[in-house]
Amino acid sequence: MRPRLRKGLALLLLLTAGLSLSGCWDNREPQLRAYVLGMGIDPDPDDDQGLILSLQLPVPSAANPGKPGGGGAHGQEYFVVQGRGRSLATAMQDAQDRVSRELFFGQMRAVVLSSTLQPSQAERVFTSMRANPDVEDTVYLAITSGRAFDALSTKVKLEPLPALYFNSVFEAVRRMTIADPVQFWQFWRADKTSGWEPVIPRVEQSQRDSLEVRGMGVYHGYEFRGFLDGEETQGFLWLQGKTRSRSLVVETPSGISAVRSLGSTARTSIRFEGNQPVFRVDIALHGEVSLPPNQQTGGARELEEVAQATQDRVRDQVEAVLTRAQEELRADIFGFGKRLFYHHPRYFAGVDWSEIFPTVKIEPVVKVSILRKGAIH
Amino acid sequence: MTEGGDLVGAGAGAEYSGDLAQARQFFQGRIGQSSDFRYRNIRLGPKGPAAMLVYLEGMIDGTAVDEQILQPAMQNGPALVQDLPNAARTLEQSLTSRAAVRRTSDLRKAERGVLDAQTCLIVDGCPELLLLGVQKFPQRAIEKPSTEHSVRGSREAFTEVLMTNLTLVRRRVKDPNLRVKALQVGSRSQTWVAVCYIEKLTNPAVVEEVLRRLKRIRIDGLQGVQTLEEFLVDHPSTPFPLLRSTERPDEVARQLLSGKVVILADNSPFSLSAPSVLLDFYQTMDDYHFGFWGASMIRLVRFIGWLLTLYLPAVYIALIAVNPEMLPHKLALTVAAAREGLPFPPIMEVLVIEVLLELIREAALRLPQPLGTTIGVVGGIVVGEAIVSAGLISPLMIIFAATTMLASFTSPTLDVNFAWRLMKWLLIALAQVFGLMGIIVGSVVLFGHLAALTSFGVPYLAPVAPLTKEDLGDTIVRLPYWALRFRPRHLRPLDRRRAAAYDHPVQTPDLEGAQREGEER
């Protein structure tokens, strides 16, 4: 056979073989799919191993403001469909039976977990999510003390769909939320890294028609250990070197003042005292005074006082979260263990980190510098 | 096919004995069968010899024949009779005409000459015939280029007359080394083809190869220079053009100066240049008539246009039908809402709208100019709007199709535009079956093919692949002229340097001083 002909035949064969691949013929057009934008997972009250899945499905023609008749004037923009099962897959199947179109998880933006899930249930959920190729690793996670179903059903203001609420909140990283956005892969990474426990931002239904993201839920493995409140979460963020454009109100001898943080860094170093590791975290914060303690004077001495008061305030927040994590939650959400593992792997291998973490000495050193007195227009 | 040193060549054949009756019989038996064939028996002066003029009606300049040939010939009549065997030589020397004059004793050669619009003068008793180049035939004036518009470039385009075209080129390149090699192609059409190049600059291997390939062509007639292209290219089955064609003499001059061979053909207002690489098809004269910032911007726009032409419909299909998880979630909802209730899958939408657009394009091209515009409006707006309101196609598709169409018009040459439009369909098919992965694989195969192409031995993707950093100055961007000091390396020219180094900044003239000096004087 002539080489050219042979090459052509080979190419043809390759293409024909390609056509037989699965996945090529099960394409579904967008209007034939039901996009799952948010997923909520609650324990089943009737079955101690069961899960209740709540899927938030938008109605494209109603949810799209660009279309005539959109924006909710003609009907509901979304609905929540539920499915039950002992695994995520069976619950999804159960939910699928109630929807005419094929459920599509590729556009899912948020997964809300109930804090009442058993560790074994949480493990099954996360493992299934990991195994489902449609679920993106970048989906945002949130945890609620109430029912995940309620968080997904709440009609929020400004957003046409509750799931987009999470998306908007978490993608505006510099906004003034006291929570750190966590995507699925970040949770997974923390969970699989020695000496590091995952956290998930907390969402609650604050009123009948609004959601609130405040605080973080702490896990140890797949076991939910508890929530950090606002102050503790702020302390957690300082320790992570994550800055939010957030104002701290401090009281000084000259009056009440507000400081807006412009940026902060946190550097952790390890030293040993005897056989015990000691962690020192240097937190450097620079900010501006957005409300001077005294409108008339506002001199160097006052600024000094403000800086000192801010320093005390930040240290309080940091100490609060450290105490809580070590004594009550007993979960190393800061990744101190991970750092110890990186720098002293042999030492780390010889100890049970979750055992010794509550007793480890951690020294936060806070340094606040006020850069300016704020922009006065 | 024959080769001649100049454009007044001929063939080989029947020997002429000097007997006028033989010549008359020869011509009457052959081209004499045609109604536009003319011969006239004349006597060169009262005491001169008998003679015969043979020509084709409408191809010669009658006035010039009368004034510049017949009048002097008649005055010389008596002298001719003295030495009849040498009459042709005597006439050749005494004619005042500036027209090319040739002697031959071959009747077939003479016939060829007559067919090539020459006038044949036969003196009875002289064994040689005279072929006089006093052609004059109806021809179009030099007009504006119709396919390669330029905002600031020259307004001249080639015509159908080879000589005119050569003149247009000569006027732009007055180098004594500019060579024109002419040869005839087409056993029946006998079309003149001119191969132009600059000696001591163009690589002689390319010239030789062009001539070699031209001589190998066995064809009855040449429809135009594009017919040659299909014979000359290195890879005859690729959809990509391997020779850049242009109707602009200034572009041809630029090609010649960069070290290329340019092929012109009679009856064709286009030229071909060899070797040509892909990026040549994206260079236009306007790029050199605007500042380099502007020119670079235009080139980038063309590059974006190319990307959109090739990939937009395929990516649309891949994202909508196969990989919707790659869409931003808000866009996914918008798409889903826009497509709610549509009866056709995306691939059908693309097929329908693309075929419709191709129809409109072709219809607008075939119709007379004023109607063409109407077709554009009717087809584009009315049908487009109707098809959307009827709920057959989503408005998104109209946006994408129209953008693709617009983008395809940014490519400066038609032939490369056709190639990319063809490749677009390949990618659409792959996108429908394999999604984004199909587009990637298709692109790999496509670029593999492009990388394997050569034009007269020059890699088609040069100077990008193989990479020649020094030549990148005139590709996707255009550097200023003073920075483009060397001719493209991939053409392997004999004279590499295009410009001498130019020192910036030049000295600022002392205006004040000169003014003061002038006033004092």
Chai-1 contact restraints between the chains, C-beta under 6 A:
chainA,res_idxA,chainB,res_idxB,connection_type,confidence,min_distance_angstrom,max_distance_angstrom,comment,restraint_id
A,C24,B,V433,contact,1.0,0.0,6.0,A-B,restraint_1
A,N27,B,A321,contact,1.0,0.0,6.0,A-B,restraint_2
A,N27,B,V322,contact,1.0,0.0,6.0,A-B,restraint_3
A,E29,B,A321,contact,1.0,0.0,6.0,A-B,restraint_4
A,E29,B,P345,contact,1.0,0.0,6.0,A-B,restraint_5
A,P30,B,I320,contact,1.0,0.0,6.0,A-B,restraint_6
A,P30,B,P324,contact,1.0,0.0,6.0,A-B,restraint_7
A,P30,B,V335,contact,1.0,0.0,6.0,A-B,restraint_8
A,P30,B,A336,contact,1.0,0.0,6.0,A-B,restraint_9
A,P30,B,R339,contact,1.0,0.0,6.0,A-B,restraint_10
A,Q31,B,A336,contact,1.0,0.0,6.0,A-B,restraint_11
A,Q31,B,R339,contact,1.0,0.0,6.0,A-B,restraint_12
A,Q31,B,E340,contact,1.0,0.0,6.0,A-B,restraint_13
A,P58,B,L333,contact,1.0,0.0,6.0,A-B,restraint_14
A,P60,B,L333,contact,1.0,0.0,6.0,A-B,restraint_15
A,P60,B,A336,contact,1.0,0.0,6.0,A-B,restraint_16
A,P60,B,A337,contact,1.0,0.0,6.0,A-B,restraint_17
A,P60,B,E340,contact,1.0,0.0,6.0,A-B,restraint_18
A,S61,B,A337,contact,1.0,0.0,6.0,A-B,restraint_19
A,S61,B,E340,contact,1.0,0.0,6.0,A-B,restraint_20
A,A63,B,L333,contact,1.0,0.0,6.0,A-B,restraint_21
A,N64,B,L333,contact,1.0,0.0,6.0,A-B,restraint_22
A,N64,B,T334,contact,1.0,0.0,6.0,A-B,restraint_23
A,N64,B,A337,contact,1.0,0.0,6.0,A-B,restraint_24
A,K67,B,A337,contact,1.0,0.0,6.0,A-B,restraint_25
A,G106,B,E325,contact,1.0,0.0,6.0,A-B,restraint_26
A,Q107,B,H329,contact,1.0,0.0,6.0,A-B,restraint_27
A,Q107,B,A332,contact,1.0,0.0,6.0,A-B,restraint_28
A,R109,B,H329,contact,1.0,0.0,6.0,A-B,restraint_29
